[in-house]
Amino acid sequence: MLKATVYVTIKQNVLDPQGSAVQGALHSMGFAEVGSVRIGKYLELQLDTADQGEAEARVKAMCEKLLANTVIEDYRYELQAV
């Protein structure tokens, strides 16, 4: 059994209005040292396979088809045995 940890972030050249709103809120709360904020997603998936190659292919397919909008988001993942 493997666990996949997936990180999805907005591409650097794409405007992140949610991140800008959080940055503004932090500034208004006195955290002026925050230069920028980017918002993303964190997912943990438990996979019923021990085959590393198969798991990588399946997680990549999941990211490409559903978990990330590859037009505006980047993703990366890590696999580890559980």
DSSP file (Angstrom, degrees, kcal/mol; ACC not computed):
  #  RESIDUE AA STRUCTURE BP1 BP2  ACC     N-H-->O    O-->H-N    N-H-->O    O-->H-N    TCO  KAPPA ALPHA  PHI   PSI    X-CA   Y-CA   Z-CA
    1    1 A M              0   0    0      0, 0.0    81,-2.0     0, 0.0     2,-0.3   0.000 360.0 360.0 360.0 140.2    0.0    0.0    0.0
    2    2 A L  E     -AB  47  81A   0     45,-2.1    45,-3.5    47,-0.2     2,-0.5  -0.906 360.0-143.1-125.0 151.9    1.3    3.5   -0.9
    3    3 A K  E     -AB  46  80A   0     77,-3.3    77,-2.1    -2,-0.3     2,-0.5  -0.970  13.7-157.0-113.8 129.9    0.3    7.0    0.2
    4    4 A A  E     -AB  45  79A   0     41,-3.3    41,-2.9    -2,-0.5     2,-0.6  -0.916   1.4-161.7-105.6 129.3    0.4    9.8   -2.4
    5    5 A T  E     -AB  44  78A   0     73,-2.7    73,-2.1    -2,-0.5     2,-0.4  -0.959  13.5-166.0-108.4 120.9    0.7   13.4   -1.2
    6    6 A V  E     -AB  43  77A   0     37,-2.9    37,-2.6    -2,-0.6     2,-0.5  -0.916   9.2-166.5-115.1 131.9   -0.3   15.8   -3.9
    7    7 A Y  E     -AB  42  76A   0     69,-2.9    69,-1.9    -2,-0.4     2,-0.5  -0.976   5.6-171.5-116.9 123.3    0.4   19.6   -3.9
    8    8 A V  E     +AB  41  75A   0     33,-2.6    33,-2.8    -2,-0.5     2,-0.3  -0.967  10.5 172.8-117.5 126.4   -1.5   21.7   -6.3
    9    9 A T  E     -AB  40  74A   0     65,-2.5    65,-3.3    -2,-0.5     2,-0.2  -0.943  37.2-102.9-132.0 153.0   -0.5   25.4   -6.7
   10   10 A I  E     - B   0  73A   0     29,-0.8    63,-0.3    -2,-0.3     6,-0.1  -0.541  50.7 -99.9 -71.4 137.7   -1.5   28.2   -9.1
   11   11 A K    >   -     0   0    0     61,-2.8     3,-1.9    -2,-0.2    -1,-0.1  -0.221  29.7-115.8 -58.5 149.3    1.1   28.8  -11.7
   12   12 A Q  T 3  S+     0   0    0      1,-0.3    -1,-0.1    -3,-0.1     4,-0.1   0.806 113.9  52.3 -59.4 -32.9    3.4   31.8  -11.0
   13   13 A N  T 3  S+     0   0    0      2,-0.1     2,-0.4    59,-0.0    -1,-0.3   0.366  93.6  90.5 -88.1   7.0    2.2   33.8  -14.1
   14   14 A V  S <  S-     0   0    0     -3,-1.9     2,-0.1    58,-0.1    -4,-0.0  -0.883  84.1-113.3-106.6 132.9   -1.5   33.4  -13.1
   15   15 A L        -     0   0    0     -2,-0.4    -4,-0.1     1,-0.1    -2,-0.1  -0.372  23.1-156.3 -61.3 136.4   -3.2   36.0  -10.9
   16   16 A D     >  +     0   0    0      1,-0.1     4,-2.2    21,-0.1     5,-0.2  -0.785  16.5 174.8-117.6  84.6   -4.2   34.6   -7.5
   17   17 A P  H  > S+     0   0    0      0, 0.0     4,-2.1     0, 0.0    -1,-0.1   0.848  81.3  53.2 -62.4 -34.5   -7.0   36.8   -6.2
   18   18 A Q  H  > S+     0   0    0      2,-0.2     4,-2.2     1,-0.2     5,-0.2   0.916 109.7  48.6 -66.0 -41.4   -7.6   34.6   -3.1
   19   19 A G  H  > S+     0   0    0      1,-0.2     4,-2.5     2,-0.2    -1,-0.2   0.895 110.3  51.7 -62.7 -40.4   -3.9   34.9   -2.2
   20   20 A S  H  X S+     0   0    0     -4,-2.2     4,-2.5     2,-0.2    -2,-0.2   0.884 108.7  51.1 -63.7 -38.8   -4.1   38.7   -2.7
   21   21 A A  H  X S+     0   0    0     -4,-2.1     4,-2.2     2,-0.2    -2,-0.2   0.912 111.1  47.4 -65.6 -42.1   -7.1   38.8   -0.3
   22   22 A V  H  X S+     0   0    0     -4,-2.2     4,-2.6     2,-0.2    -2,-0.2   0.903 110.8  52.3 -65.3 -40.6   -5.2   36.8    2.3
   23   23 A Q  H  X S+     0   0    0     -4,-2.5     4,-2.4     1,-0.2    -2,-0.2   0.933 110.2  48.4 -59.5 -46.6   -2.2   39.0    1.9
   24   24 A G  H  X S+     0   0    0     -4,-2.5     4,-2.3     1,-0.2    -2,-0.2   0.896 111.6  49.7 -61.1 -41.1   -4.3   42.2    2.4
   25   25 A A  H  X S+     0   0    0     -4,-2.2     4,-1.2     2,-0.2    -1,-0.2   0.910 110.4  50.0 -64.9 -42.3   -6.0   40.6    5.5
   26   26 A L  H  <>S+     0   0    0     -4,-2.6     5,-2.7     1,-0.2     3,-0.4   0.915 110.5  50.2 -62.6 -42.0   -2.6   39.8    7.0
   27   27 A H  H ><5S+     0   0    0     -4,-2.4     3,-1.7     1,-0.2    -2,-0.2   0.917 108.8  51.7 -61.2 -43.0   -1.3   43.3    6.4
   28   28 A S  H 3<5S+     0   0    0     -4,-2.3    -1,-0.2     1,-0.3    -2,-0.2   0.731 106.4  55.7 -68.3 -19.8   -4.4   44.8    8.0
   29   29 A M  T 3<5S-     0   0    0     -4,-1.2    -1,-0.3    -3,-0.4    -2,-0.2   0.363 129.0 -95.4 -92.1   4.7   -3.8   42.5   11.0
   30   30 A G  T < 5S+     0   0    0     -3,-1.7     2,-1.0    -4,-0.1    -3,-0.2   0.556  89.2 124.2  97.3   8.2   -0.2   43.9   11.4
   31   31 A F    > < +     0   0    0     -5,-2.7     3,-1.5     1,-0.2    -3,-0.1  -0.509  22.7 154.8 -98.2  64.6    1.7   41.3    9.5
   32   32 A A  T 3   +     0   0    0     -2,-1.0    -1,-0.2     1,-0.3    -5,-0.1   0.661  58.1  75.1 -67.9 -17.2    3.3   43.8    7.1
   33   33 A E  T 3   +     0   0    0     -3,-0.2     2,-0.6    -6,-0.0    -1,-0.3   0.605  68.1 105.3 -73.5  -9.6    6.3   41.5    6.5
   34   34 A V    <   -     0   0    0     -3,-1.5     3,-0.1     1,-0.2    -7,-0.1  -0.620  47.4-177.5 -75.5 115.4    4.2   39.2    4.2
   35   35 A G        -     0   0    0     -2,-0.6     2,-0.3     1,-0.3    -1,-0.2   0.875  61.9 -14.9 -83.1 -40.2    5.3   40.0    0.7
   36   36 A S        -     0   0    0      2,-0.0     2,-0.4   -13,-0.0    -1,-0.3  -0.984  54.7-147.5-160.0 158.4    2.9   37.7   -1.2
   37   37 A V        -     0   0    0     -2,-0.3     2,-0.4   -21,-0.1   -14,-0.2  -0.999   7.1-168.9-133.0 133.4    0.6   34.8   -0.7
   38   38 A R        -     0   0    0     -2,-0.4     2,-0.4   -19,-0.1    -2,-0.0  -0.990  15.3-145.6-120.6 131.4   -0.2   32.0   -3.1
   39   39 A I        +     0   0    0     -2,-0.4   -29,-0.8   -30,-0.0     2,-0.2  -0.766  28.0 157.7 -98.5 140.8   -3.1   29.6   -2.2
   40   40 A G  E     -A    9   0A   0     -2,-0.4     2,-0.4   -31,-0.2   -31,-0.2  -0.749  34.7-101.0-143.4-168.8   -3.0   25.9   -3.2
   41   41 A K  E     -A    8   0A   0    -33,-2.8   -33,-2.6    -2,-0.2     2,-0.4  -0.943  18.1-159.9-125.9 146.6   -4.4   22.5   -2.4
   42   42 A Y  E     +A    7   0A   0     -2,-0.4     2,-0.4   -35,-0.2   -35,-0.2  -0.996  16.2 178.7-125.7 126.8   -3.0   19.6   -0.4
   43   43 A L  E     -A    6   0A   0    -37,-2.6   -37,-2.9    -2,-0.4     2,-0.4  -0.975  17.1-158.8-131.3 143.6   -4.3   16.1   -0.8
   44   44 A E  E     -A    5   0A   0     -2,-0.4     2,-0.4   -39,-0.2   -39,-0.2  -0.990  14.3-174.4-118.9 129.0   -3.5   12.7    0.7
   45   45 A L  E     -A    4   0A   0    -41,-2.9   -41,-3.3    -2,-0.4     2,-0.6  -0.984  16.4-147.6-124.6 130.6   -4.5    9.6   -1.3
   46   46 A Q  E     -A    3   0A   0     -2,-0.4     2,-0.5   -43,-0.2   -43,-0.2  -0.877  19.4-158.8 -96.7 125.9   -4.1    6.0    0.0
   47   47 A L  E     -A    2   0A   0    -45,-3.5   -45,-2.1    -2,-0.6     2,-1.8  -0.896  17.5-139.9-111.8 130.3   -3.5    3.7   -3.0
   48   48 A D  S    S+     0   0    0     -2,-0.5     2,-0.3   -47,-0.2   -45,-0.1  -0.416  74.6  85.1 -86.0  62.2   -4.1    0.0   -2.8
   49   49 A T        -     0   0    0     -2,-1.8   -47,-0.2   -47,-0.1    -2,-0.2  -0.979  56.4-159.8-153.9 152.3   -1.0   -1.0   -4.7
   50   50 A A        +     0   0    0     -2,-0.3     2,-0.8   -49,-0.1    -1,-0.1   0.394  65.2 108.1-109.3  -2.9    2.6   -1.6   -3.9
   51   51 A D     >  -     0   0    0      1,-0.2     4,-2.6     2,-0.1     5,-0.2  -0.679  53.7-163.2 -82.1 108.3    3.8   -1.1   -7.5
   52   52 A Q  H  > S+     0   0    0     -2,-0.8     4,-2.5     1,-0.2     5,-0.2   0.894  87.7  49.3 -59.5 -44.5    5.6    2.3   -7.5
   53   53 A G  H  > S+     0   0    0      2,-0.2     4,-2.1     1,-0.2    -1,-0.2   0.910 112.5  46.7 -63.9 -44.2    5.5    2.7  -11.3
   54   54 A E  H  > S+     0   0    0      2,-0.2     4,-2.4     1,-0.2    -1,-0.2   0.911 112.2  51.4 -64.0 -42.1    1.8    1.9  -11.5
   55   55 A A  H  X S+     0   0    0     -4,-2.6     4,-2.8     1,-0.2     5,-0.3   0.916 109.0  50.3 -62.1 -44.1    1.1    4.3   -8.6
   56   56 A E  H  X S+     0   0    0     -4,-2.5     4,-2.4     1,-0.2    -1,-0.2   0.926 111.9  47.6 -60.4 -44.9    3.0    7.1  -10.3
   57   57 A A  H  X S+     0   0    0     -4,-2.1     4,-2.0     1,-0.2    -1,-0.2   0.906 114.3  46.6 -63.1 -42.2    1.1    6.6  -13.5
   58   58 A R  H  X S+     0   0    0     -4,-2.4     4,-2.4     2,-0.2    -2,-0.2   0.907 112.8  48.0 -69.0 -42.4   -2.2    6.5  -11.7
   59   59 A V  H  X S+     0   0    0     -4,-2.8     4,-2.5     2,-0.2     5,-0.2   0.915 111.2  51.2 -65.7 -41.5   -1.6    9.6   -9.6
   60   60 A K  H  X S+     0   0    0     -4,-2.4     4,-2.5    -5,-0.3    -1,-0.2   0.922 110.8  48.8 -60.1 -42.9   -0.4   11.5  -12.6
   61   61 A A  H  X S+     0   0    0     -4,-2.0     4,-2.3     2,-0.2     5,-0.2   0.900 110.3  51.4 -63.3 -41.1   -3.6   10.6  -14.5
   62   62 A M  H  X>S+     0   0    0     -4,-2.4     4,-2.5     2,-0.2     5,-2.2   0.917 112.1  46.6 -61.3 -43.4   -5.7   11.7  -11.5
   63   63 A C  I  <>S+     0   0    0     -4,-2.5     5,-2.0     3,-0.2    -2,-0.2   0.926 114.5  46.4 -65.2 -45.0   -3.9   15.0  -11.3
   64   64 A E  I  <5S+     0   0    0     -4,-2.5     6,-0.3    -5,-0.2    -1,-0.2   0.835 121.3  36.9 -67.3 -33.7   -4.2   15.6  -15.1
   65   65 A K  I  <5S-     0   0    0     -4,-2.3    -2,-0.2    -5,-0.2    -1,-0.2   0.785 138.5 -13.1 -92.3 -29.2   -7.9   14.6  -15.2
   66   66 A L  I  <5S+     0   0    0     -4,-2.5    -3,-0.2    -5,-0.2    -4,-0.1   0.637 117.6  61.5-140.9 -47.4   -9.4   15.9  -12.0
   67   67 A L  I   <S+     0   0    0     -5,-2.2     2,-0.4     1,-0.1    -4,-0.2   0.779 107.8  32.1 -72.6 -27.7   -7.1   17.1   -9.2
   68   68 A A      < -     0   0    0     -5,-2.0     2,-1.1    -6,-0.3    -1,-0.1  -0.983  66.7-137.9-131.2 140.7   -5.4   20.0  -11.0
   69   69 A N    >>  -     0   0    0     -2,-0.4     4,-2.5     1,-0.1     3,-1.4  -0.830  23.9-162.9 -90.7  97.1   -6.5   22.3  -13.8
   70   70 A T  T 34 S+     0   0    0     -2,-1.1    -1,-0.1    -6,-0.3     5,-0.1   0.580  79.9  69.2 -67.8  -8.8   -3.2   22.1  -15.7
   71   71 A V  T 34 S+     0   0    0      1,-0.1    -1,-0.3     3,-0.0     3,-0.0   0.891 124.3   8.5 -70.8 -39.2   -4.0   25.3  -17.7
   72   72 A I  T <4 S+     0   0    0     -3,-1.4   -61,-2.8     1,-0.0     2,-0.3   0.452 123.1  66.2-121.3  -3.9   -3.6   27.5  -14.6
   73   73 A E  E  <  -B   10   0A   0     -4,-2.5     2,-0.3   -63,-0.3   -63,-0.3  -0.918  56.5-153.4-126.0 149.0   -2.2   25.1  -11.9
   74   74 A D  E     -B    9   0A   0    -65,-3.3   -65,-2.5    -2,-0.3     2,-0.3  -0.784  18.0-166.9-105.2 157.3    1.0   23.1  -11.3
   75   75 A Y  E     -B    8   0A   0     -2,-0.3     2,-0.3   -67,-0.2   -67,-0.2  -0.986  12.6-180.0-142.3 156.3    1.1   20.0   -9.3
   76   76 A R  E     -B    7   0A   0    -69,-1.9   -69,-2.9    -2,-0.3     2,-0.3  -0.967  10.7-164.1-145.8 159.1    3.7   17.7   -7.7
   77   77 A Y  E     -B    6   0A   0     -2,-0.3     2,-0.4   -71,-0.2   -71,-0.2  -0.971  10.4-152.3-145.2 159.1    3.4   14.5   -5.7
   78   78 A E  E     -B    5   0A   0    -73,-2.1   -73,-2.7    -2,-0.3     2,-0.4  -0.982  11.4-153.4-129.6 142.3    5.3   12.3   -3.4
   79   79 A L  E     +B    4   0A   0     -2,-0.4     2,-0.3   -75,-0.2   -75,-0.2  -0.943  17.9 169.2-116.3 139.1    4.8    8.6   -2.9
   80   80 A Q  E     -B    3   0A   0    -77,-2.1   -77,-3.3    -2,-0.4     2,-0.1  -0.996  35.4-107.8-146.4 149.0    5.6    6.7    0.3
   81   81 A A  E      B    2   0A   0     -2,-0.3   -79,-0.2   -79,-0.2   -31,-0.1  -0.466 360.0 360.0 -72.7 143.8    4.9    3.2    1.6
   82   82 A V              0   0    0    -81,-2.0   -80,-0.2    -2,-0.1    -1,-0.1   0.331 360.0 360.0-123.8 360.0    2.4    2.9    4.5
